[in-house]
């Protein structure tokens, strides 16, 4: 991976709203610099996070009151700028 992060490592993904931990996996079909995550996994509370057991909730990265469709109210859930860094959780693979 471009940042020197091994597959299966825990990273922190940070947006302007919040940050979540996630487990990495390379996908050669994605363009360099792109992060792709499925919605509908993980917990909604950082206090109960167990990323290896429950997954990650990218919902917590999306500011619902900043960029949204004026007709449906659905927030922008793609092309969201994020930063990826090593997580400081001690749960990374050796």
C-alpha positions in Angstrom: 0.0 0.0 0.0 1.1 3.5 -0.8 1.5 4.6 2.9 3.4 1.5 3.8 0.4 0.1 5.6 0.1 -3.7 5.5 -3.2 -5.4 4.6 -5.1 -6.3 7.8 -3.7 -3.3 9.7 -5.9 -0.9 11.7 -5.8 2.7 10.4 -7.6 5.8 11.5 -9.7 7.5 8.8 -10.4 11.1 9.6 -12.9 13.6 8.0 -13.8 17.1 9.0 -16.4 15.7 11.3 -14.9 12.7 13.1 -12.5 9.8 12.9 -13.0 6.0 12.8 -10.7 3.0 12.9 -10.8 0.6 9.9 -9.0 -2.5 8.8 -7.1 -2.1 5.5 -7.2 -4.2 2.4 -5.7 -3.3 -0.9 -7.9 -3.1 -4.0 -6.0 -2.8 -7.3 -9.2 -1.7 -9.1 -9.3 1.6 -7.1 -7.4 4.7 -8.2 -4.5 5.8 -6.1 -5.6 7.9 -3.2 -9.1 6.6 -3.1 -10.7 5.0 0.0 -13.8 2.8 -0.4 -16.0 1.6 2.4 -19.4 0.0 2.6 -22.0 1.7 4.8 -24.1 -0.2 7.3 -21.4 -1.8 9.4 -19.8 -0.9 12.7 -21.2 0.8 15.7 -22.5 4.3 16.1 -20.6 5.0 19.3 -16.8 5.3 19.6 -17.0 3.9 23.1 -18.2 0.5 21.8 -15.8 0.3 18.8 -14.3 -3.1 18.2 -13.3 -2.8 14.5 -12.2 -6.4 14.2 -15.5 -7.7 15.6 -18.1 -5.2 14.3 -16.4 -3.4 11.4 -16.4 0.4 10.9 -19.2 2.9 10.5 -18.3 5.4 7.9 -21.6 7.1 8.8 -19.7 8.9 11.6 -17.5 10.6 9.0 -20.4 12.2 7.0 -21.5 15.7 8.1 -25.3 15.5 7.5 -25.9 19.2 7.8 -23.2 20.6 5.4 -23.6 19.1 1.9 -26.9 17.4 1.2 -29.5 17.1 -1.5 -32.0 20.0 -0.9 -35.0 17.8 -2.1 -34.4 14.5 -0.3 -32.2 15.7 2.6 -29.7 12.8 1.8 -26.2 13.8 2.8 -23.3 13.5 0.4 -21.9 10.0 1.0 -19.3 9.9 -1.8 -16.3 12.0 -2.7 -15.8 12.9 0.9 -12.3 14.1 1.7 -10.6 12.0 4.3 -7.1 11.5 5.7 -5.7 8.1 6.5 -3.1 7.5 9.3 -1.8 4.7 11.5 -4.2 4.1 14.3 -2.9 4.4 17.9 -5.0 1.5 19.2 -2.4 -1.2 19.6 -4.6 -3.5 17.5 -2.4 -3.5 14.4 -0.9 -6.7 13.1 2.7 -7.3 13.9 
